[in-house]
């Protein structure tokens, strides 16, 4: 049995408190979620894709070159808490995801991964290897970590136009 308890910000995202102290930006479509876990210095309520598109020029100009804000020792600490359980204890989230990934590796076309929103969704997005066939004009993001979504916004300047055409 895996343990996906209430999120412990200090254990799972140690940089979150640091982010809050350093004018962190919280993108959120639901206003009730702003300041729910960590106080946002700059709350941005609304469609994330539209708000990120507005932020892209600032990023291209060099804002935010400091990286993720999580040190390599911080990443190791996170992995040790989520990664491998001691013998006789409950499996940790990354073990469960890894076991599922290995068990379904040869059958990816028949696999559907569904998660709720939260810590387990983030673990799955980061550690379950997904592949998808994308047609020339199609943009498919099966599970997208935030940094990947921002990456796609920066690299694919036509993404916004494609999304607008699909929604009309």
MDTraj code that builds the backbone (N, CA, C; nanometers):
import mdtraj as md
import numpy as np

residues = "UNK UNK UNK UNK UNK UNK UNK UNK UNK UNK UNK UNK UNK UNK UNK UNK UNK UNK UNK UNK UNK UNK UNK UNK UNK UNK UNK UNK UNK UNK UNK UNK UNK UNK UNK UNK UNK UNK UNK UNK UNK UNK UNK UNK UNK UNK UNK UNK UNK UNK UNK UNK UNK UNK UNK UNK UNK UNK UNK UNK UNK UNK UNK UNK UNK UNK UNK UNK UNK UNK UNK UNK UNK UNK UNK UNK UNK UNK UNK UNK UNK UNK UNK UNK UNK UNK UNK UNK UNK UNK UNK UNK UNK UNK UNK UNK UNK UNK UNK UNK UNK UNK UNK UNK UNK UNK UNK UNK UNK UNK UNK UNK UNK UNK UNK UNK UNK UNK UNK UNK UNK UNK UNK UNK UNK UNK UNK UNK UNK UNK UNK UNK UNK UNK UNK UNK UNK UNK UNK UNK UNK UNK UNK UNK UNK UNK UNK UNK UNK UNK UNK UNK UNK UNK UNK UNK UNK UNK UNK UNK UNK UNK UNK UNK UNK UNK UNK UNK".split()
xyz = np.array([
    [0.0841, -0.1175, 0.0000],
    [0.0000, 0.0000, 0.0000],
    [0.0888, 0.1239, 0.0000],
    [0.0556, 0.2178, -0.0843],
    [0.1319, 0.3424, -0.0910],
    [0.0682, 0.4455, 0.0008],
    [0.1481, 0.5353, 0.0475],
    [0.0983, 0.6410, 0.1347],
    [0.1003, 0.7739, 0.0609],
    [-0.0176, 0.8251, 0.0281],
    [-0.0306, 0.9567, -0.0337],
    [-0.1110, 1.0441, 0.0626],
    [-0.0527, 1.0767, 0.1734],
    [-0.1214, 1.1536, 0.2771],
    [-0.1299, 1.3005, 0.2372],
    [-0.1847, 1.3791, 0.3259],
    [-0.1902, 1.5231, 0.3028],
    [-0.0512, 1.5754, 0.2691],
    [-0.0411, 1.6703, 0.1767],
    [0.0915, 1.7194, 0.1383],
    [0.1645, 1.7860, 0.2540],
    [0.2901, 1.7526, 0.2673],
    [0.3769, 1.8186, 0.3641],
    [0.4698, 1.9064, 0.2828],
    [0.4382, 2.0328, 0.2758],
    [0.5136, 2.1255, 0.1925],
    [0.6613, 2.1229, 0.2275],
    [0.6936, 2.1163, 0.3561],
    [0.8345, 2.1174, 0.3960],
    [0.9090, 1.9947, 0.3456],
    [0.8405, 1.8806, 0.3332],
    [0.9061, 1.7577, 0.2879],
    [0.9034, 1.7430, 0.1364],
    [0.7912, 1.7755, 0.0754],
    [0.7761, 1.7496, -0.0676],
    [0.8278, 1.8637, -0.1541],
    [0.8039, 1.9838, -0.1115],
    [0.8480, 2.1004, -0.1879],
    [0.9182, 2.1967, -0.0927],
    [1.0397, 2.1619, -0.0523],
    [1.1074, 2.2465, 0.0452],
    [1.1319, 2.3878, -0.0052],
    [1.1352, 2.4061, -0.1343],
    [1.1590, 2.5399, -0.1882],
    [1.0326, 2.6256, -0.1869],
    [0.9170, 2.5660, -0.1543],
    [0.7925, 2.6423, -0.1577],
    [0.7938, 2.7579, -0.0580],
    [0.8415, 2.7335, 0.0635],
    [0.8473, 2.8413, 0.1631],
    [0.9479, 2.9478, 0.1201],
    [1.0606, 2.9033, 0.0634],
    [1.1594, 2.9966, 0.0111],
    [1.0981, 3.0792, -0.1016],
    [1.0231, 3.0117, -0.1888],
    [0.9568, 3.0803, -0.2989],
    [0.8628, 3.1881, -0.2462],
    [0.7887, 3.1553, -0.1424],
    [0.6947, 3.2516, -0.0859],
    [0.7669, 3.3733, -0.0300],
    [0.8843, 3.3508, 0.0272],
    [0.9617, 3.4610, 0.0849],
    [1.0302, 3.5458, -0.0218],
    [1.0441, 3.4906, -0.1414],
    [1.1145, 3.5615, -0.2483],
    [1.0202, 3.6045, -0.3597],
    [0.9040, 3.6531, -0.3247],
    [0.8075, 3.7028, -0.4226],
    [0.7690, 3.5953, -0.5228],
    [0.7269, 3.4786, -0.4710],
    [0.6842, 3.3697, -0.5573],
    [0.5531, 3.4015, -0.6265],
    [0.5401, 3.3521, -0.7483],
    [0.4186, 3.3715, -0.8271],
    [0.3357, 3.2444, -0.8175],
    [0.2072, 3.2575, -0.7870],
    [0.1162, 3.1432, -0.7808],
    [0.0123, 3.1603, -0.8909],
    [0.0213, 3.0757, -0.9956],
    [-0.0787, 3.0741, -1.1023],
    [-0.1903, 2.9806, -1.0578],
    [-0.3139, 3.0266, -1.0637],
    [-0.4249, 2.9443, -1.0152],
    [-0.5533, 2.9861, -1.0842],
    [-0.6299, 2.8879, -1.1293],
    [-0.7578, 2.9191, -1.1924],
    [-0.8683, 2.9370, -1.0880],
    [-0.8527, 2.8722, -0.9714],
    [-0.9527, 2.8829, -0.8652],
    [-0.9040, 2.9773, -0.7556],
    [-0.9680, 3.0908, -0.7389],
    [-0.9234, 3.1871, -0.6374],
    [-0.9133, 3.1280, -0.4972],
    [-0.9982, 3.0299, -0.4639],
    [-0.9963, 2.9719, -0.3285],
    [-0.8652, 2.8997, -0.2973],
    [-0.7881, 2.8625, -0.4007],
    [-0.6625, 2.7906, -0.3785],
    [-0.5423, 2.8823, -0.3575],
    [-0.5588, 3.0106, -0.3823],
    [-0.4499, 3.1052, -0.3576],
    [-0.4264, 3.1108, -0.2067],
    [-0.3015, 3.1041, -0.1653],
    [-0.2601, 3.1089, -0.0245],
    [-0.3094, 2.9895, 0.0575],
    [-0.3498, 2.8816, -0.0076],
    [-0.4004, 2.7641, 0.0634],
    [-0.2884, 2.6907, 0.1378],
    [-0.1725, 2.6737, 0.0741],
    [-0.0606, 2.6028, 0.1357],
    [0.0512, 2.6995, 0.1716],
    [0.0865, 2.7846, 0.0775],
    [0.1940, 2.8822, 0.0960],
    [0.1412, 3.0176, 0.0510],
    [0.1719, 3.1209, 0.1262],
    [0.1256, 3.2541, 0.0884],
    [0.1969, 3.3007, -0.0380],
    [0.1181, 3.3380, -0.1374],
    [0.1736, 3.3857, -0.2643],
    [0.2025, 3.5348, -0.2546],
    [0.3202, 3.5732, -0.2985],
    [0.3525, 3.7154, -0.3040],
    [0.2857, 3.7800, -0.4247],
    [0.2763, 3.7027, -0.5329],
    [0.2132, 3.7528, -0.6553],
    [0.1110, 3.6486, -0.7014],
    [-0.0157, 3.6617, -0.6590],
    [-0.1168, 3.5675, -0.7064],
    [-0.1641, 3.6074, -0.8464],
    [-0.1763, 3.5100, -0.9353],
    [-0.2256, 3.5349, -1.0705],
    [-0.3432, 3.4405, -1.0912],
    [-0.4643, 3.4956, -1.0872],
    [-0.5853, 3.4152, -1.0987],
    [-0.6340, 3.4195, -1.2429],
    [-0.6690, 3.3028, -1.2949],
    [-0.7224, 3.2951, -1.4303],
    [-0.6609, 3.1800, -1.5065],
    [-0.6847, 3.1786, -1.6360],
    [-0.6341, 3.0735, -1.7234],
    [-0.4818, 3.0730, -1.7237],
    [-0.4223, 2.9603, -1.6861],
    [-0.2768, 2.9506, -1.6744],
    [-0.2098, 2.9720, -1.8092],
    [-0.2636, 2.9112, -1.9156],
    [-0.2010, 2.9248, -2.0479],
    [-0.1978, 3.0708, -2.0922],
    [-0.3075, 3.1411, -2.0723],
    [-0.3118, 3.2821, -2.1125],
    [-0.2168, 3.3660, -2.0283],
    [-0.2140, 3.3394, -1.8974],
    [-0.1253, 3.4168, -1.8101],
    [0.0217, 3.3856, -1.8356],
    [0.0537, 3.2586, -1.8632],
    [0.1922, 3.2243, -1.8966],
    [0.2332, 3.2893, -2.0279],
    [0.1414, 3.2914, -2.1239],
    [0.1723, 3.3551, -2.2523],
    [0.2073, 3.5020, -2.2320],
    [0.1392, 3.5668, -2.1381],
    [0.1693, 3.7071, -2.1093],
    [0.3044, 3.7221, -2.0399],
    [0.3485, 3.6178, -1.9695],
    [0.4749, 3.6219, -1.8962],
    [0.5959, 3.5862, -1.9829],
    [0.5733, 3.5174, -2.0934],
    [0.6826, 3.4703, -2.1793],
    [0.7791, 3.5811, -2.2201],
    [0.7335, 3.6992, -2.2614],
    [0.8303, 3.8036, -2.2990],
    [0.9271, 3.8392, -2.1856],
    [0.8785, 3.8424, -2.0627],
    [0.9663, 3.8731, -1.9490],
    [1.0682, 3.7619, -1.9284],
    [1.0247, 3.6383, -1.9461],
    [1.1158, 3.5251, -1.9293],
    [1.2224, 3.5270, -2.0377],
    [1.1806, 3.5533, -2.1615],
    [1.2764, 3.5596, -2.2721],
    [1.3776, 3.6715, -2.2509],
    [1.3371, 3.7749, -2.1808],
    [1.4268, 3.8887, -2.1554],
    [1.5265, 3.8588, -2.0437],
    [1.5160, 3.7411, -1.9819],
    [1.6160, 3.7025, -1.8828],
    [1.5674, 3.6956, -1.7404],
    [1.4410, 3.7212, -1.7153],
    [1.3864, 3.7121, -1.5805],
    [1.3833, 3.5660, -1.5391],
    [1.4174, 3.5367, -1.4176],
    [1.4065, 3.4015, -1.3653],
    [1.5198, 3.3090, -1.4041],
    [1.6394, 3.3604, -1.4312],
    [1.7510, 3.2736, -1.4692],
    [1.8082, 3.1969, -1.3510],
    [1.7531, 3.2155, -1.2337],
    [1.8078, 3.1526, -1.1138],
    [1.7811, 3.0043, -1.1009],
    [1.7044, 2.9439, -1.1885],
    [1.6783, 2.8002, -1.1806],
    [1.5589, 2.7690, -1.0931],
    [1.5476, 2.6455, -1.0520],
    [1.4291, 2.5995, -0.9801],
    [1.4263, 2.6444, -0.8349],
    [1.5395, 2.6831, -0.7805],
    [1.5436, 2.7214, -0.6403],
    [1.5637, 2.6034, -0.5467],
    [1.5728, 2.4821, -0.6019],
    [1.5955, 2.3640, -0.5191],
    [1.7384, 2.3175, -0.5415],
    [1.8146, 2.3082, -0.4346],
    [1.9543, 2.2648, -0.4454],
    [1.9604, 2.1152, -0.4740],
    [2.0762, 2.0669, -0.5178],
    [2.0907, 1.9232, -0.5439],
    [2.0732, 1.8437, -0.4148],
    [2.1183, 1.8975, -0.3015],
    [2.0979, 1.8262, -0.1746],
    [1.9497, 1.8247, -0.1385],
    [1.8785, 1.9311, -0.1725],
    [1.7338, 1.9348, -0.1500],
    [1.6618, 1.8301, -0.2332],
    [1.7033, 1.8148, -0.3596],
    [1.6446, 1.7126, -0.4457],
    [1.6715, 1.5724, -0.3903],
    [1.7943, 1.5496, -0.3417],
    [1.8268, 1.4186, -0.2829],
    [1.7389, 1.3923, -0.1604],
    [1.7175, 1.4951, -0.0804],
    [1.6346, 1.4813, 0.0390],
    [1.4906, 1.4456, 0.0016],
    [1.4385, 1.5114, -0.1008],
    [1.3024, 1.4829, -0.1470],
    [1.2935, 1.3386, -0.1940],
    [1.3900, 1.2968, -0.2761],
    [1.3892, 1.1593, -0.3277],
    [1.3979, 1.0570, -0.2141],
    [1.4760, 1.0872, -0.1100],
    [1.4885, 0.9909, -0.0002],
    [1.3561, 0.9755, 0.0736],
    [1.2768, 1.0797, 0.0797],
    [1.1473, 1.0718, 0.1479],
    [1.0417, 1.0040, 0.0618],
    [1.0530, 1.0191, -0.0702],
    [0.9512, 0.9651, -0.1597],
    [0.9929, 0.8350, -0.2264],
    [1.1238, 0.8080, -0.2307],
    [1.1788, 0.7045, -0.3161],
    [1.1688, 0.5609, -0.2726],
    [1.2441, 0.5159, -0.1761],
    [1.2525, 0.3728, -0.1445],
    [1.2240, 0.3498, 0.0039],
    [1.1298, 0.2599, 0.0290],
    [1.0920, 0.2288, 0.1671],
    [1.1898, 0.1298, 0.2280],
    [1.1990, 0.1323, 0.3600],
    [1.2805, 0.0315, 0.4287],
    [1.2019, -0.0998, 0.4314],
    [1.2729, -0.2094, 0.4412],
    [1.2118, -0.3430, 0.4376],
    [1.1023, -0.3548, 0.5446],
    [0.9862, -0.4054, 0.5042],
    [0.8767, -0.4268, 0.5975],
    [0.7856, -0.3064, 0.6161],
    [0.8195, -0.1921, 0.5557],
    [0.7327, -0.0742, 0.5687],
    [0.6521, -0.0547, 0.4401],
    [0.5612, 0.0395, 0.4429],
    [0.4797, 0.0685, 0.3251],
    [0.5667, 0.1144, 0.2090],
    [0.5224, 0.0818, 0.0880],
    [0.5923, 0.1314, -0.0305],
    [0.5762, 0.2828, -0.0351],
    [0.6770, 0.3506, -0.0858],
    [0.6690, 0.4955, -0.1026],
    [0.6182, 0.5262, -0.2434],
    [0.5664, 0.6481, -0.2642],
    [0.5050, 0.6826, -0.3927],
    [0.5899, 0.6512, -0.5155],
    [0.7177, 0.6857, -0.5136],
    [0.8002, 0.6620, -0.6324],
    [0.8195, 0.5135, -0.6593],
    [0.8173, 0.4306, -0.5549],
    [0.8260, 0.2853, -0.5740],
    [0.7012, 0.2333, -0.6454],
    [0.5854, 0.2817, -0.6031],
    [0.4598, 0.2394, -0.6646],
    [0.4578, 0.2809, -0.8114],
    [0.4923, 0.4051, -0.8375],
    [0.4923, 0.4554, -0.9750],
    [0.5939, 0.3792, -1.0595],
    [0.7114, 0.3544, -1.0038],
    [0.8133, 0.2779, -1.0756],
    [0.7671, 0.1365, -1.1071],
    [0.7015, 0.0718, -1.0111],
    [0.6511, -0.0643, -1.0328],
    [0.5447, -0.0655, -1.1421],
    [0.4551, 0.0328, -1.1389],
    [0.3532, 0.0431, -1.2441],
    [0.4169, 0.0688, -1.3803],
    [0.5158, 0.1552, -1.3820],
    [0.5834, 0.1877, -1.5085],
    [0.6511, 0.0634, -1.5652],
    [0.7199, -0.0119, -1.4817],
    [0.7882, -0.1340, -1.5282],
    [0.6871, -0.2398, -1.5737],
    [0.5778, -0.2538, -1.4993],
    [0.4775, -0.3552, -1.5319],
    [0.4039, -0.3247, -1.6623],
    [0.3956, -0.1989, -1.6997],
    [0.3201, -0.1604, -1.8196],
    [0.4090, -0.1159, -1.9351],
    [0.5388, -0.1235, -1.9175],
    [0.6340, -0.0716, -2.0170],
    [0.6081, -0.1261, -2.1575],
    [0.5770, -0.2535, -2.1686],
    [0.5573, -0.3164, -2.3001],
    [0.4153, -0.2972, -2.3538],
    [0.3275, -0.2383, -2.2748],
    [0.1874, -0.2225, -2.3158],
    [0.1427, -0.0771, -2.3082],
    [0.2301, 0.0167, -2.3338],
    [0.1981, 0.1592, -2.3160],
    [0.0730, 0.2028, -2.3924],
    [0.0476, 0.1431, -2.5096],
    [-0.0692, 0.1838, -2.5882],
    [-0.2006, 0.1493, -2.5191],
    [-0.1977, 0.0547, -2.4262],
    [-0.3188, 0.0105, -2.3578],
    [-0.3315, 0.0659, -2.2165],
    [-0.2423, 0.1550, -2.1774],
    [-0.2379, 0.2023, -2.0392],
    [-0.2990, 0.3416, -2.0272],
    [-0.3831, 0.3569, -1.9282],
    [-0.4377, 0.4883, -1.8939],
    [-0.4011, 0.5133, -1.7484],
    [-0.3375, 0.6252, -1.7229],
    [-0.3007, 0.6626, -1.5865],
    [-0.3954, 0.7739, -1.5430],
    [-0.4604, 0.7551, -1.4299],
    [-0.5498, 0.8571, -1.3760],
    [-0.5092, 0.8858, -1.2322],
    [-0.4984, 1.0119, -1.1990],
    [-0.4672, 1.0515, -1.0616],
    [-0.5614, 1.1636, -1.0221],
    [-0.5740, 1.1832, -0.8928],
    [-0.6410, 1.3020, -0.8452],
    [-0.5414, 1.4166, -0.8523],
    [-0.5811, 1.5301, -0.8043],
    [-0.4922, 1.6455, -0.8042],
    [-0.4152, 1.6461, -0.6736],
    [-0.2838, 1.6628, -0.6815],
    [-0.2047, 1.6719, -0.5600],
    [-0.0680, 1.6103, -0.5740],
    [-0.0130, 1.5711, -0.4609],
    [0.1230, 1.5201, -0.4523],
    [0.1438, 1.3983, -0.5425],
    [0.0492, 1.3048, -0.5422],
    [0.0638, 1.1842, -0.6240],
    [0.0600, 1.2166, -0.7729],
    [-0.0137, 1.3201, -0.8120],
    [-0.0166, 1.3623, -0.9522],
    [0.1205, 1.4149, -0.9943],
    [0.1831, 1.4905, -0.9077],
    [0.3149, 1.5462, -0.9375],
    [0.4171, 1.4336, -0.9502],
    [0.4146, 1.3391, -0.8565],
    [0.5074, 1.2245, -0.8635],
    [0.4874, 1.1469, -0.9928],
    [0.3634, 1.1213, -1.0287],
    [0.3347, 1.0459, -1.1505],
    [0.3842, 1.1209, -1.2732],
    [0.3578, 1.2502, -1.2785],
    [0.4007, 1.3304, -1.3934],
    [0.5518, 1.3300, -1.4089],
    [0.6233, 1.3269, -1.2988],
    [0.7688, 1.3330, -1.3047],
    [0.8339, 1.1978, -1.3285],
    [0.7677, 1.0886, -1.2933],
    [0.8376, 0.9604, -1.2926],
    [0.7746, 0.8488, -1.3744],
    [0.6532, 0.8647, -1.4249],
    [0.5945, 0.7625, -1.5113],
    [0.6235, 0.8034, -1.6542],
    [0.6994, 0.7218, -1.7255],
    [0.7425, 0.7567, -1.8608],
    [0.6278, 0.7385, -1.9586],
    [0.5844, 0.8482, -2.0175],
    [0.4733, 0.8467, -2.1118],
    [0.5238, 0.8758, -2.2518],
    [0.4596, 0.8140, -2.3481],
    [0.4914, 0.8410, -2.4870],
    [0.3596, 0.8590, -2.5598],
    [0.3577, 0.9469, -2.6576],
    [0.2375, 0.9620, -2.7379],
    [0.2774, 1.0014, -2.8796],
    [0.1967, 0.9598, -2.9753],
    [0.2187, 0.9948, -3.1141],
    [0.1465, 1.1259, -3.1402],
    [0.2154, 1.2215, -3.1947],
    [0.1569, 1.3532, -3.2187],
    [0.1620, 1.3818, -3.3679],
    [0.0475, 1.4191, -3.4227],
    [0.0410, 1.4574, -3.5637],
    [0.1082, 1.5927, -3.5820],
    [0.1299, 1.6329, -3.7068],
    [0.2036, 1.7567, -3.7363],
    [0.1496, 1.8801, -3.6652],
    [0.0192, 1.8990, -3.6642],
    [-0.0379, 2.0223, -3.6086],
    [-0.0980, 2.0032, -3.4705],
    [-0.0763, 1.8882, -3.4112],
    [-0.1383, 1.8549, -3.2841],
    [-0.0423, 1.8798, -3.1682],
    [-0.0943, 1.9236, -3.0563],
    [-0.0145, 1.9393, -2.9348],
    [-0.0808, 1.8562, -2.8261],
    [-0.0148, 1.7500, -2.7830],
    [-0.0706, 1.6604, -2.6820],
    [0.0245, 1.6559, -2.5637],
    [-0.0269, 1.6824, -2.4454],
    [0.0529, 1.6787, -2.3238],
    [-0.0191, 1.5884, -2.2247],
    [0.0105, 1.4561, -2.2239],
    [-0.0643, 1.3623, -2.1395],
    [-0.0639, 1.4001, -1.9922],
    [0.0511, 1.4237, -1.9345],
    [0.0647, 1.4748, -1.7987],
    [0.1763, 1.5768, -1.8067],
    [0.1495, 1.6974, -1.7622],
    [0.2460, 1.8040, -1.7848],
    [0.2862, 1.8714, -1.6548],
    [0.4099, 1.8505, -1.6088],
    [0.4572, 1.9291, -1.4953],
    [0.4620, 2.0764, -1.5343],
    [0.4473, 2.1638, -1.4377],
    [0.4427, 2.3069, -1.4652],
    [0.5612, 2.3542, -1.5463],
    [0.6810, 2.3107, -1.5111],
    [0.7989, 2.3569, -1.5840],
    [0.7940, 2.3134, -1.7292],
    [0.7369, 2.1973, -1.7563],
    [0.7240, 2.1488, -1.8937],
    [0.6249, 2.2356, -1.9702],
    [0.5149, 2.2746, -1.9050],
    [0.4172, 2.3603, -1.9714],
    [0.4811, 2.4931, -2.0088],
    [0.5593, 2.5497, -1.9187],
    [0.6279, 2.6751, -1.9470],
    [0.7284, 2.6546, -2.0592],
    [0.7993, 2.5427, -2.0568],
    [0.8965, 2.5085, -2.1606],
    [0.8272, 2.5047, -2.2973],
    [0.7090, 2.4414, -2.3033],
    [0.6369, 2.4330, -2.4305],
    [0.5930, 2.5713, -2.4764],
    [0.5528, 2.6562, -2.3822],
    [0.5140, 2.7925, -2.4191],
    [0.6315, 2.8671, -2.4807],
    [0.7505, 2.8474, -2.4256],
    [0.8681, 2.9176, -2.4762],
    [0.9133, 2.8634, -2.6110],
    [0.9128, 2.7318, -2.6269],
    [0.9655, 2.6722, -2.7491],
    [0.8670, 2.6734, -2.8654],
    [0.7410, 2.6620, -2.8367],
    [0.6419, 2.6515, -2.9432],
    [0.5578, 2.7787, -2.9489],
    [0.6094, 2.8771, -3.0184],
    [0.5401, 3.0061, -3.0242],
    [0.4041, 2.9944, -3.0909],
    [0.3849, 2.8918, -3.1732],
    [0.2559, 2.8755, -3.2402],
    [0.1548, 2.7998, -3.1542],
    [0.1961, 2.7553, -3.0368],
    [0.1068, 2.6789, -2.9503],
    [-0.0177, 2.7590, -2.9142],
    [-0.0014, 2.8840, -2.8780],
    [-0.1171, 2.9658, -2.8400],
    [-0.2159, 2.9763, -2.9557],
    [-0.1649, 2.9966, -3.0774],
    [-0.2533, 3.0086, -3.1932],
    [-0.3264, 2.8768, -3.2192],
    [-0.2553, 2.7650, -3.2063],
    [-0.3174, 2.6334, -3.2262],
    [-0.4282, 2.6098, -3.1244],
    [-0.4024, 2.6469, -2.9996],
    [-0.5034, 2.6295, -2.8952],
    [-0.6243, 2.7184, -2.9198],
    [-0.6006, 2.8410, -2.9676],
    [-0.7116, 2.9319, -2.9983],
    [-0.7993, 2.8736, -3.1089],
    [-0.7354, 2.8178, -3.2139],
    [-0.8108, 2.7592, -3.3252],
    [-0.8945, 2.6413, -3.2782],
    [-0.8381, 2.5581, -3.1906],
    [-0.9108, 2.4421, -3.1400],
    [-1.0304, 2.4823, -3.0555],
    [-1.0184, 2.5905, -2.9808],
    [-1.1269, 2.6318, -2.8914],
    [-1.2384, 2.7066, -2.9640],
    [-1.2122, 2.7538, -3.0843],
    [-1.3169, 2.8259, -3.1615],
    [-1.4062, 2.7317, -3.2375],
])
top = md.Topology()
chain = top.add_chain()
for i, resn in enumerate(residues, 1):
    res = top.add_residue(resn, chain, resSeq=i)
    for name in ("N", "CA", "C"):
        top.add_atom(name, md.element.get_by_symbol(name[0]), res)
traj = md.Trajectory(xyz[None], top)
